[in-house]
Every structure is written in C-alpha cells, then in structure tokens.
Amino acid sequence: MAVDLRPSQALKLLHDFNFEMVRDDHDLSARQITILLTIYLEPPPHTVRGLAAKLNVTKPVVTRALDTMGRMEILQRRRDPADRRNVLVHRTVKGALYVERLADLMLAKAKELPL
C-alpha cells in the first residue's frame, strides 16, 4: 500500500512522532531508533560490526547506542559462541512491544494529519 503525502504532511508526521517520543520516558535518538528498527525489521544475525558498517559509523558509536537500549531491556548483546570476537545483538519481548508501540504511535499520528 503506497502512502501519498505532501512534503508538509511528511514533515508534520515526523514532527508529531518525534514530539511524542521526546515526551516518552525512553527518548531515543534518531541513531538509536535506526539501530533498533534495523534489528527488529531485518532478519538476524545482527552484530556490532555489521551494524557499524551498515550505518557507516564506528563500533563504539553502535556500542553506546546498544548500551542505552540494553539498559532499557529492548535488546540484548551476547558473544557469538562460534566466533568470540563478534557480539550478536538479540531482540527481546520488551523490545518487540516497544517497536509495536512505535508503529502504533506512527499510525495514530498519520491518521491525525490534516487533509
């Protein structure tokens, strides 16, 4: 299903979604949301190294984002048993519920857009 938005509507949707995110107890940065959605929308496995390469950032940048989201319990990190140099990033039930809430928020804000 294609969505046809005018530029002003797209910006309003982005604004309203981010406004609600900032008001939330767990305000995530754009980088953190991108990492989170990559983990939840793209098939695993996900590694710190792979995420860093995909986003064209350093591993410490990804690690800091994962630290925050790990404290929120919306993802987990574990060493790869097959290659102890790799850190695998795993989804959690709490994280899946959080991502579902993000989707619900986006849909609600889209429905509020002026025609």
C-alpha positions in Angstrom: 0.0 0.0 0.0 1.5 3.3 -1.1 1.1 6.4 1.0 0.8 9.7 -0.8 1.9 12.6 1.5 2.7 16.2 0.6 6.1 17.3 1.9 4.4 19.4 4.6 2.4 16.4 5.8 5.5 14.2 5.9 7.3 16.8 8.0 4.3 17.2 10.3 4.2 13.4 10.7 7.9 13.3 11.6 7.5 16.2 14.0 4.5 14.8 15.8 6.0 11.3 16.1 9.3 12.8 17.4 7.4 15.1 19.7 5.7 12.2 21.4 9.0 10.3 21.5 10.7 13.1 23.4 7.8 13.2 25.9 8.2 9.5 26.5 10.2 8.1 29.4 12.6 6.5 26.9 13.5 9.2 24.5 15.7 7.5 21.8 17.9 9.4 19.3 17.5 9.0 15.6 20.6 6.8 15.5 19.2 4.6 18.3 15.8 4.3 16.6 17.5 3.4 13.3 19.6 0.7 15.0 16.5 -0.6 16.9 14.4 -0.8 13.8 17.2 -2.5 11.8 17.4 -5.2 14.5 13.6 -5.7 14.6 12.8 -5.3 10.9 15.7 -7.1 9.2 16.5 -10.7 9.7 19.2 -11.7 12.1 22.0 -12.2 12.8 23.0 -8.7 13.8 26.5 -7.9 15.0 28.0 -4.7 16.4 30.5 -4.8 13.5 27.7 -5.3 10.9 25.5 -2.5 12.3 28.5 -0.1 12.4 29.3 -0.9 8.7 25.7 -0.6 7.7 25.3 2.8 9.3 28.8 3.9 8.3 29.8 4.7 11.9 32.4 3.3 14.3 31.8 0.3 16.6 32.0 2.5 19.7 29.1 4.6 18.3 27.0 1.5 18.0 28.1 0.2 21.3 27.0 3.4 23.1 23.6 3.1 21.4 23.3 -0.5 22.4 24.3 0.3 26.0 21.3 2.6 26.3 18.9 0.2 24.7 20.3 -2.7 26.8 19.6 -0.8 30.0 16.0 -0.3 28.7 15.9 -4.1 28.1 14.7 -3.6 24.5 17.6 -5.7 23.2 20.4 -7.9 24.5 24.0 -8.5 23.4 25.8 -11.8 23.7 29.1 -13.1 22.4 28.9 -15.2 19.4 29.7 -18.7 20.5 31.1 -19.6 17.1 33.4 -16.6 16.9 34.0 -14.9 20.3 35.2 -11.8 18.6 31.7 -11.0 17.4 28.9 -9.6 19.6 25.4 -10.6 18.5 22.5 -8.3 19.1 19.2 -10.1 20.0 15.6 -9.0 20.2 13.7 -9.1 23.5 10.0 -9.4 24.2 10.1 -5.9 25.8 11.8 -4.6 22.7 9.2 -6.2 20.4 6.4 -4.5 22.4 8.3 -1.2 22.3 8.6 -1.4 18.5 5.0 -2.3 18.2 4.2 0.8 20.3 6.3 2.9 17.9 4.3 1.6 15.0 1.0 2.3 16.7 2.2 5.8 17.5 3.2 6.4 13.9 -0.2 5.2 12.6 -2.1 7.3 15.1 -0.1 10.4 14.2 -0.6 9.7 10.5 -4.4 9.5 11.0 -4.3 12.9 12.6 -2.7 14.6 9.6 -4.8 17.3 8.0 -6.0 16.5 4.6 
